[in-house]
């Protein structure tokens, strides 16, 4: 029995599987950056200095305009905030079961 992969909102919006996966990762990283900055009460002025970006760009980040940011830019922002971004790759459940039974 094949387990269906978990859908994200981008799947439901009609994006291809590849696009939905990339957008899901990008969205999750953006969310964590915003949460981290808010939990530390960073002002926009502080973020301008930390991220080394102009104020309008920081404003776009804080307002959720993630289409304006590449995944690489978000990773760089997380690093600038001393976060530890990483991508975890999981094998499909069936492939793992086959490997264990071999």
Helices and strands as residue ranges (DSSP letters): H 9-12, H 17-39, H 44-51, H 55-62, G 66-68, H 71-80, H 93-101
